[in-house]
Amino acid sequence: QQQVKQSPQSLIVQKGGISIINCAYENTAFDYFPWYQQFPGKGPALLIAIRPDVSEKKEGRFTISFNKSAKQFSLHIMDSQPGDSATYFCAASPGGVRYNFNKFYFGSGTKLNVKP
Amino acid sequence: NAGVTQTPKFQVLKTGQSMTLQCAQDMNHNSMYWYRQDPGMGLRLIYYSASEGTTDKGEVPNGYNVSRLNKREFSLRLESAAPSQTSVYFCASSARMAEQFFGPGTRLTVL
């Protein structure tokens, strides 16, 4: 059973639009929620991450919204650009602050295509 | 500073053959991980090593073994490859309480 559920599986957005990807989890021990971006033929790379003590984190055009009570978090990409076309993975970890390592559980991924 | 490196980049095996995937990191990270990536399944953890000298099973360890050779190197071995092990394999490393850095991946096909 997948510990982190991600939707949608694929997303097509026009240039300049907003891309929204959602994730949900059940394990209340999770306390670190990163988003990874992966381009074809490359390994995933950290895009932005949030801890549950804040409800929102923004870095440039990328924003994570976090709803602790609903156990949901989402990635918003504002003013989406063709260069943002990639696969995005959410993840969750119970080891963010208390442990010596981060055991990540990944969502199934969302393939984003931003049309010019 | 190369980050996380993996060899080989591509490999084709016949069912029953064995092989070892190599991974090395030069960031002085304590923890290292092996994942497999399959369409629609995301990244699934095969094995991890929280620190030098320790290894533990992840979500999908069957059919694999690992060796944490030293702090830099973490290898993944397939003793008797099966078509179900056709996948893209990623190695990653992390420092304490920090993000995981991924290598470029090994694309493995088992015929």
HADDOCK unambig.tbl for C-alpha pairs under 7 A between the chains (distance, minus, plus):
assign (segid A and resid 42 and name CA) (segid B and resid 104 and name CA) 5.09 0.50 0.50
assign (segid A and resid 42 and name CA) (segid B and resid 105 and name CA) 6.98 0.50 0.50
assign (segid A and resid 43 and name CA) (segid B and resid 102 and name CA) 5.51 0.50 0.50
assign (segid A and resid 43 and name CA) (segid B and resid 103 and name CA) 5.60 0.50 0.50
assign (segid A and resid 43 and name CA) (segid B and resid 104 and name CA) 4.60 0.50 0.50
assign (segid A and resid 43 and name CA) (segid B and resid 105 and name CA) 6.10 0.50 0.50
assign (segid A and resid 44 and name CA) (segid B and resid 102 and name CA) 6.08 0.50 0.50
assign (segid A and resid 45 and name CA) (segid B and resid 101 and name CA) 6.76 0.50 0.50
assign (segid A and resid 45 and name CA) (segid B and resid 102 and name CA) 6.76 0.50 0.50
assign (segid A and resid 95 and name CA) (segid B and resid 97 and name CA) 6.98 0.50 0.50
assign (segid A and resid 96 and name CA) (segid B and resid 97 and name CA) 5.19 0.50 0.50
assign (segid A and resid 97 and name CA) (segid B and resid 97 and name CA) 5.70 0.50 0.50
assign (segid A and resid 100 and name CA) (segid B and resid 96 and name CA) 5.01 0.50 0.50
assign (segid A and resid 100 and name CA) (segid B and resid 97 and name CA) 6.44 0.50 0.50
assign (segid A and resid 101 and name CA) (segid B and resid 31 and name CA) 6.24 0.50 0.50
assign (segid A and resid 101 and name CA) (segid B and resid 50 and name CA) 5.83 0.50 0.50
assign (segid A and resid 101 and name CA) (segid B and resid 96 and name CA) 5.32 0.50 0.50
assign (segid A and resid 101 and name CA) (segid B and resid 97 and name CA) 6.11 0.50 0.50
assign (segid A and resid 102 and name CA) (segid B and resid 97 and name CA) 6.44 0.50 0.50
assign (segid A and resid 106 and name CA) (segid B and resid 42 and name CA) 6.20 0.50 0.50
assign (segid A and resid 106 and name CA) (segid B and resid 43 and name CA) 5.79 0.50 0.50
assign (segid A and resid 107 and name CA) (segid B and resid 42 and name CA) 5.72 0.50 0.50
assign (segid A and resid 108 and name CA) (segid B and resid 40 and name CA) 5.48 0.50 0.50
assign (segid A and resid 108 and name CA) (segid B and resid 41 and name CA) 4.77 0.50 0.50
assign (segid A and resid 108 and name CA) (segid B and resid 42 and name CA) 3.77 0.50 0.50
assign (segid A and resid 109 and name CA) (segid B and resid 40 and name CA) 6.96 0.50 0.50
assign (segid A and resid 109 and name CA) (segid B and resid 42 and name CA) 5.50 0.50 0.50
